[in-house]
Amino acid sequence: ITRFPGGSLNRMVPNDVMSKIIARLKKEGFVYQDWNCDSTDALQNGRPVPLIIENATTKCPYSHVEILMHDSALKVTTVEALQQIINLLQIKRIFI
């Protein structure tokens, strides 16, 4: 499984080049993973928990969400927000 830095649609790689990369990955049997919802936790360390929760639960108009969140020792508030995000999304039945 592959995740592109910046996602499969980003400003770093032209769309035609990314299409070729994705086609090659698929040909080689790889799967790429994207997100459709940004928790915005990368904007700052110590990002306020309510902002992370709001972005992860109300700013994404999809019936199935894949949330971009970051795992590092500095992302303490991301960890604090995670269970609340899971609970809210389970209530909305967006994922199990």
CORURQUI-V529087 format. One record per residue. SS is DSSP state (A for helix, B for strand, O for the rest). Layout:
[[SS] [SS]]
//
This chain:
[[O] [B] [O] [O] [O] [O] [O] [O] [O] [O] [O] [O] [O] [O] [A] [A] [A] [A] [A] [A] [A] [A] [A] [A] [A] [A] [A] [O] [O] [O] [O] [B] [O] [O] [O] [O] [B] [B] [O] [O] [A] [A] [A] [O] [O] [O] [O] [O] [A] [A] [A] [A] [A] [A] [A] [A] [A] [O] [O] [O] [O] [O] [O] [O] [O] [O] [B] [B] [O] [O] [O] [O] [O] [O] [O] [A] [A] [A] [A] [A] [A] [A] [A] [A] [A] [A] [A] [A] [A] [A] [A] [O] [O] [O] [O] [O]]
//
